[in-house]
Amino acid sequence: MIHRRISAAIAAAGLTALVLAGCAAPSEEPTEPGAPVEGAPDWCGPEEAVVGLLDGFGGNSWRLVTTAAGADEVAKCPSVVEYLYADGQGDTQKSISDIQGMVASGADAIVVFPDAGEAMLPALRSAYEAGVVTVPYRVNPGGTAGEDYDLWVGADFVADGVAWGTWIKENFPDGAKILFLSGPAGNSQGIDERTGFESVLTDAKYEFIGEQPYEVTNWDPALTQQVLTAAIAKYDQIDVIVSDFGPSLVGALPEFEKSGRSIPALVTSDGNVLSCFWEEKKDANPDFKLFTVATGNDNVRLAVQHAVARATGGVIPSETAFAAPVFEDSVSGSPNPVTCRADLPGDIYLSAQMSAEDQAALLQ
């Protein structure tokens, strides 16, 4: 497990560092907010706290930007005196050990991306029962808020799926063969997204090919390339690729061209590398349409707010789920056309709250 003081974690993003002032004892959820901290948001209470962020898999640019976004949010509260970070590296047992180690190290609150889903629930419950504020986010670990953890701060992935399905129905009214790629096996994000677009694509003319309910990629670009390359070789017709991490596809999509086929339509999440790839390839690939939703780096900000509020005695936010809007549509140009920042690295996300320039600085 990697431990980082808050100053080290956020310096690369050009953010204001916090000063380490020791570890506070775990605090119960406040019945009333404490005295406000001058210059801080109301979710930042007066009690000192150590806060940790744990990834099930931190090995891609999306996680790097998301981690920085979480550190940025933590930095808004001077009552947080230490920030800890751990990367499970795609290993469920390591992720469980990371939670146990962070609790033992004295964390007062932890924010957890439980990539492995329900396999993480016993570790989350153990942390919660130990008196540590425990806030899983984005992937649903199962269980019950108030019994297994304080709160799950999810995103409306069903709505993402509905948006994707609606776009497919509008642009492929005669039907389509659809290949869906998601993250680890059993992750709630992919299952919810599938529920969303299946609720729209009810006609049998929309055929779902590949492994069901989705091809497993672990949101890892290297594994994604292997999976997509195999699918291209297996299926003569792929009309639409649905993916909840679009940038990971860029390395494999040229395989269509090598096979003498146009890159198909892609409905997915945004990323600068993907937008610039589309800009480069669209003229030579007549079937290559692109529709994206915001990739959701800022889901972590709401999770951090909930964790910090509970640990420091601040005002608990009323919002409990992150809403990611539709971002780009190459067909309609609404709400935004596909936008490429060729002057900046590909591994940034223009839909994120953090500026494109700050993300670029983080990646240097």
N, C-alpha and C positions, 0 to 999 in steps of 0.2 A: 504494500500500500504506500502510495506517495502522499506525504504530508507537505502542505505548502502554507506558509503564513500568508495572510491576505495580501501583503505588499508584494510578495514574489508572484502570486497568482495573477495579479491584475496589472503589474507594471508594464507588461508587453502591450497591453491595450491602451496605455497612456492614461490610466485612471488614477485617482487619488488613493494612496495607500493608507491603511489603518495601522495603528500602533498596537503591538501586542502588549496586553496588560494583564495577562493571566487568565485562568479558567474559572468560570462561574459555576455554581452548583445548578443542577437541573431545576427548572421552575415549572409549576403547574400552569395549565391554561388559565389565564386571568378571567375573573368574572367581570371585571371592569378594567379598562385600559389605564395604564399608569400615567404619570406626568409626561407631557410631550417632550421630545428631545429637540432642542432648538435647531432649526435648519434641516431637520430630517423629516421624511414622510411619516404619517401618523401610524403606520404599521411598525415603526421603529420605537420600541419602548425603552425605558430607562435602565432595565436590568442587563448586566453584562452577560454575554453568551459566546460560546464557541460553536460555530456552525460548519457542517461538512456537506460536501456534494459528492455523490458516488455515482459513477457510470458503470453500467454493465459492460459496455464496450465504448471506449473513447478514441478509437483509432481511425477517425475520419475527420474531415474538415468541419462537417456539420457539428460534431461533438465539440471540436475545439472552439468554434464560435459560440456554441451554446454554453460551454463552460465559462468562457469570458463574459457572456451575458449574465450568467449567474453571479460571477464575482463582481461584476459591475453593479448588480442590484444589491448584493451584500454590502458593498462599499458605501451605499447611501445611508447606512445605519452605523453610527460610531459606537453603538453599544456592542456590536460584534467585534470581539477582541482577537479572534483567531479564526482562520478559514482553513479547512482541511479538504483534500481532494483524493479520490481513489479511482483507479481505472481497473475494472474487472477483466478487461482484455478478452471479452467474449467467453470467459470461463465461469460457469455458474458457481462452482465451488469457490473460486477465488472471490467472486462477488459477495458470496455469503460470508467468507472470512473477512473481507474488507469491512462489512457492516459490523461484525463482531469486534474487529480491531478498533474501529473508530469509536464505538461505544466504550470500549475499555480505555481508550486514550483520553476520555473525558469530554466528548462532544455533548453539548446540550441539545442540539437539534441536527437532524440529518435530512437532506433532500436526496431522494434515490430514484434513478432511472432504472427500473427493474426489468431489464431486457428479457430475462428468462420467465417473466410472467409469474404464475402461481408457485413456481419452484422457489421464489424469493420470499413467499409469505411467512414461513416460520422465522426467518431471520428478521424480517420487519416486525413481527409480533414480539420477538424477544427484545428488540431495541425499545419498542413502545412500553413493554412491561417493565423495562429497566428504568423508566422515567425519562427517556430521551424523546423529545418531540420528533416524530417520524412522519415525513411527508413524501410518499412515492408520487411520481408524476409520469404522465404521458402513456406508459404501458400499464394496464390494469393488472395488479397482482392478485386480484380476487380478495376475499376477506371482507371485513366490515369496518368502516370508519368508527372510531371510538372503542373498538375492541381489539383490532389488529394493528392499527396505526391511527394517527390523528385525522388525516384526510388524504384522499387521492385527488390530485389536481390533474385531471385528464384534459384531453382535447376532443372536440367533436369530430371524430374520424368518420362517423356515419355520414355527417354532413359533407365531408370531403368526397366520400364515395358517391353520394347523391349528385354532387356537382359533376364528378367525372362521368357518371352514368348519363346524366342529362345531356352533357356535351356529346358523348358517343351517340346517343339516340338522335340528336339533332343533325350530326354530321355523317352518320351512317344509317340512314333511315331504312335501308334494305337489308340490314344485318351486318355482322362482323364476327371474325374469329379473334378472340381476345385472350392475351397472355398476361397474367397478373403475377408480379414479383413483389415480395414483401421481405420482412426481416427474419428473425429467428422463428423456428417452428412454434406454433401456439401463441405468438404474441397477439395481444388484444387489438393493437392498432390495425394490423392486416385483416383480422376477422371482422372488425367494425367497418372497415372500408369496403370489404366484400359485401357485407350486409347492405351497405348504402347503395352501391351501384347495381346490385342484383334486384333491389327494390324498384329500380327504374327499368332495367333491362329484363323484363319479364317474358318477352317473346322468345320462342325457341330459335329464331333466326340469329340471336346473339349466342354464340357458342364459346364456352370457356375452355381453352386448351391448356395443356401442361399439367403439372402437379396441382392437386386441389387441397385446400382452398387457394393456395398460392405456391409459387416456386420460392423455396427458402434461400435467402441470400445473406442473412445476418447483417444486412445493410453494409456489407463489406465490398468495396469496388472490385477486388480481385475475384471473390467468389461470384459476384454478380456477372462478371465477364464470362466465367466458366459456364454459368447457368444459361445465360443468353446465347452464347455461342452454340451450346448443345441444342437449344430450342430452335435456332436458325437452321441447323443441320437436320433436325427432326421434322419440322413442319414447313411444307411448301408454301402455305399461306398463313401469314400473321397480319391482320389488318390494324390491330390496335395493341399497343403495349401499355399496361397500367402498372405504375411503379410508385411506391411511396418514398423513394429517394432517387429522383431523376438524375442527379449528377453522376451517380455510380454507373450509369448506362453508357456514358460517352465513350469509354474505351472499347465497348463491344459493338456499338451500332454500326461502325464501318464494315462489319462482317456481312451485312446485307448487301453493301455495294460490291464486296469481293465475290458474292454469289450472283451478281448481276441483277439484284433486286433493289427496289427503292426502299429506303428506310421508311417504316410505317408510321402512322400517327402515334403520338405519345401523350398520354395524360398522366400527370405526375406532380411532384413538388418542384419548386423553383431552385435555380442555382446559376450563377454567372457562367460557369463553364458550359452548362447545358444551353443557355441562351446564345452564347457565342458560337457553340457548335451548330445550333440550328441556323444561325445567320450565315455560317460558312457553307452549310450543306443544303440549304433549302432549294436552291435553284436547280441542282442536279438530282434532287429527290422529290418528285412531284407529289408523292403520298405523305411526305413528312410534315404533318401538321403538329402543332405543339400547344398544349393547354396545361396550365399549372395553377396550383394553389400555393399559398405562402407556406414555406417549409417548416415554420413553427419553432425557430430558435427561441422565441420569447416565451414559450410555454414555461420555461424554467424560471422566468422572472416572477410569475404569479406563485409558483411553488415556493420560491425563496421568501416572498412576502408573507405567506402563511406560516412558514417555519419560523422566521425571525419574529413575527408578531407574537407567536405563542411562547417563544423562548425568552423574549425581552419584555413581555407585558405590554405590547403595542395593540393597536386596533386591528382586529382580524378582518381581512378583506371580505367583502360580500360576494365577490365573484369566486366560483369554485371550479370553473372550466375555461380553458383557453379556446377562443374562437379564431380560426385561421381563415382569412378571406381568400376568395378567388384572386389570382394575381395577374396571369398573362393568358392571352388567347391570340394565336397567330391568325385565326380566321376572322374574328370580329374586331380584334384590337381593343376589346373592352373586358375588364376595366383598364387594362394596360396592354399595349402591344408587347411582343417579345423584345426585351431590352438587354443588350450586350454592352458591358463596360470593358472593352478590349484593352483599355489602359490600366486595368487592375487585374489581380490574380483571378483565376477561374474559381478558386475555392472560397468564394464569398457569396452571400445571399442577400439580394437587393430588397427582399421583402422584410428583412430583420430590422429591429429598432436601432441596433448599432449601425452607425454610418458605414458606407462602403469603404471609405478611406481608413476608418479605425479598424475594420476587419482586415484590410490589406496590411496595415502596420502590425497587427497581431500575427500574421502569417509569415512575416519576414524572418 
